[in-house]
């Protein structure tokens, strides 16, 4: 049954032509049987009208507006030539429905007006002799109802199709918006990974360079000290590779990564290791914690760790040979305070703002982005008398 239905939908014109031939046959039979009636219409007049209305049924889908005009002309010809209502007039109902569902708006309005007038005109042209005045009005209304129902049905089909098309358009638009949001999320994630990579590479590579220079300088005079420097280089490199593997693993698609390949996000508890690493590389760092340490949201801890890491890396690069730094971590009831200062010669403030201490990274821009993501504030600038100062306040409520 479904195959038959699909076949009929695939060839709609052939289906309409079949019904048109059937309607023409019924009309011809009606014209032939009318020979015994009083004053029957001549076949030469009735037959062309029947053929025209049958053609309306056959071609209604291919050219609905033109077929509507043809049906109007055929109806007017019936009135003028005195050809009473016959089976072929069923084509008027069909074309009214078709135009209301698929035709242009002007054609739909014309079909409605013609349908509402058809019953009244037919009753005036061929009044029922046995019906009184009110009876004639009732007959006219009764004849108008099928035309009105045909138009209402067709117009409701048009409205339903427009509604479904609107839903499809909305669904397509929402799909495009979801794709755009996904692209924005991917771009944001890549920006985050870029910041992470900057922090990892800038800090660890600078430590490795300092240790390598020191090892080369004391290689002959203090082999033991050179060996310790090489061990520091090895450990720092392993740590950098572990963090880079974790970050770059996010960019790999379609590959199954083992959990053991990744390391946890750094937090404030690892600040001791970070500062000890800086001390080993030759940068004196004074580290103090005030308040009662307690677990913090991971975003706050990662932000605090990266700010300290970036600040100490900049001090090592631009603070000079005798520079020292201090780090203060303060636990408040509603947030975490962070203060990093150094007494070196420092780098120009514009260098941080434009692209980081190395002129290519993120510098203060990256710090401000990190602090902004957790709803905090950042204040950075040169210290009176030399050095650089970075102060940050990271609230806890905004981080949830």
Secondary structure, DSSP 8 states (H G I E B T S, - for coil): -HHHHHHHHHTHHHHHHHHHHHHHHHHHHHHHHGGGSTT---HHHHHHHHHHHHHHHHHTTTSHHHHHHHHHHHHHHHHHHT----GGGHHHHHHHHHHHHHS-HHHHHHHHHHHHHHHHHHHHHS--TT--HHHHHHHHHHHHHHHHHHHHHHHHHHHHHHHHHHHHHHHHHHHHHHHHHHHHHHHHHHHHHHHHHHHHHHHHHHHHHHHHHHHHHHTTT-HHHHHHHHHHHHHHHHHHHHHHHHHHHTT--S----GGG------GGGHHHHHHHHHHTT-EEEEEEES------HHHHHHHHHHHHHHHHHHHHHS-TT-EEEEEEEE-SSEEEEEEEE-S----HHHHHHH-TTSSS-HHHHHHHHHHHTT-EEEEEE-TTS-EEEEEEEESGGG-
